[in-house]
Amino acid sequence: MKLLRVGAPGAERPALLTGDDVLLDLSGLTRDIDADFLAGGGADRVRAALRSGELRPIEPAAELPYGSRLGAPVARPGKVVCVGLNYREHAAESGMDVPEEPVVFFKASNTVVGPEDEVLIPRGSVKTDYEVELAVVIGSQARYLESPRDSRRHIAGYAISNDVSEREFQLERGGQWVKGKSCETFNPLGPWLVTPDEVGDPQALGLRLWVNGELRQNSTTADMIFDVDHLVWYLSQFMVLDPGDVINTGTPQGVALGLPGRPYLREGDVMELEIDRLGRQRQTAGQA
């Protein structure tokens, strides 16, 4: 299933996009797609309502997702946990060794915006960068999992994430990476949350990113150093993962930091991102 949220910021309506591109209203089942919905078996309730025919199209019936603003498919997460240097080719282009354990950092949860919302370049920034990533959304609490084999039952679904980064803030200003990761609008998410049954193997997904029509990133999740199951298990040893939490699983090669001339984002640049079976995003860079 494809779960999404449609509407103006702060007034999004929960919805389901069917295989026939019909947008069904979920507001009779839940007030939002959030931690309570995910923890309370919301996806199962949606499936039951879909089978019974009780879901109705959002009016007007012709209103499809790209005819209206999409919010992030999950209401503000409790936390956004990020994994750095998790693709072999990206580690190589960064001139860094392949890590022996996942590199973990956080983004502020209020960085999460809709998949087509404007991305704001911070004031004074000249090194704002893009990163297409597979996002994992947690569906049930995970703590001290016994092994990576236990991870899948805690995953609600997957989405596209743009882990926008300011490289000077991240690497040249001292302290932790969080400073270069938590500027406003720095985590477009969506267009929808796709449930695991529709995604299949999360390690067999192509992911791509264009800037102004130029293909910059083109790889596959098979290049991950630590796979999705390992990451969920690993993180659960250090923190409690709660429903609605988002894990950004790392980015492949092709970021501006690793390219000749370092073509960082400038005002007016257009980013387009896609991951197999997860849809497509598009953002324009503006100025804060």
NORLINJO-V270039 format. One record per pair of residues at least 4 apart in sequence whose ideal C-beta (glycine too) atoms are under 6 Angstrom apart, sorted by the first residue. I is the first residue (numbers start at 1). J is the second residue. If there is no record, write none. Layout:
I:J  I:J
This chain:
1:195  2:17  2:192  2:194  3:33  3:73  3:192  3:193  4:15  4:73  4:192  5:12  5:14  5:33  5:71  5:73  6:13  6:15  6:68  7:11  7:12  7:13  12:71  13:27  14:26  14:30  14:32  14:33  15:23  15:26  16:24  16:26  16:46  17:23  18:22  21:64  22:57  23:58  24:55  24:57  25:56  25:58  26:30  29:45  29:49  30:37  30:42  32:75  33:37  33:74  34:75  34:244  35:39  35:243  35:244  36:40  37:42  38:42  38:139  38:156  38:243  38:244  39:243  43:195  49:54  49:55  50:55  57:61  58:63  63:67  63:68  65:70  70:114  70:115  70:190  70:191  71:114  72:112  72:114  72:189  72:190  73:159  73:190  73:192  73:193  74:137  74:244  76:109  77:109  77:244  77:245  77:246  78:242  78:244  78:245  79:109  79:245  80:107  80:109  80:246  81:247  82:105  82:107  82:248  83:102  83:249  83:250  84:103  85:91  85:96  85:99  85:103  86:224  86:225  86:226  86:250  87:223  87:250  87:252  88:223  89:223  89:253  90:251  90:252  90:253  91:96  91:98  93:253  93:258  94:258  98:225  99:103  102:226  102:234  105:177  105:178  106:178  107:111  107:181  107:182  107:187  108:182  111:182  111:186  111:187  112:187  112:189  113:117  113:185  113:188  115:188  115:190  115:191  115:281  116:282  118:284  118:286  119:164  119:185  119:283  119:285  120:184  120:185  120:286  120:288  121:125  121:128  121:285  121:287  122:166  122:183  122:288  123:288  125:166  127:167  127:168  127:264  128:166  128:264  128:265  129:165  129:167  129:255  129:256  129:257  129:264  130:209  130:271  131:163  131:251  131:255  132:207  132:209  132:217  132:273  133:161  133:163  133:248  133:249  133:251  134:221  134:249  135:159  135:161  135:246  135:248  136:155  136:228  136:247  137:156  137:157  137:193  137:246  138:154  138:241  138:243  138:245  139:155  139:156  139:243  140:154  141:242  142:154  142:236  142:241  143:236  143:240  144:236  145:150  145:233  145:236  146:150  148:229  148:230  148:233  151:229  151:232  151:233  155:196  157:193  157:194  157:195  158:194  158:199  159:189  159:190  159:193  160:273  160:275  160:278  160:281  161:189  161:248  162:188  162:273  163:248  164:186  165:170  165:180  165:181  166:180  166:183  167:171  167:257  168:172  169:173  169:179  169:180  170:177  170:180  173:179  175:179  177:181  178:182  188:281  188:283  191:279  192:279  194:198  194:199  194:278  199:277  202:228  203:221  203:222  203:227  205:221  205:275  205:276  206:220  206:276  207:275  208:218  208:274  209:216  209:217  209:273  210:215  210:272  211:216  211:269  211:271  212:269  212:270  216:254  217:252  217:254  219:223  219:252  226:230  226:231  230:234  236:241  241:245  256:262  256:263  256:264  259:263  265:269  265:285  267:285  267:287  269:285  270:284  271:283  272:282  273:281  274:280
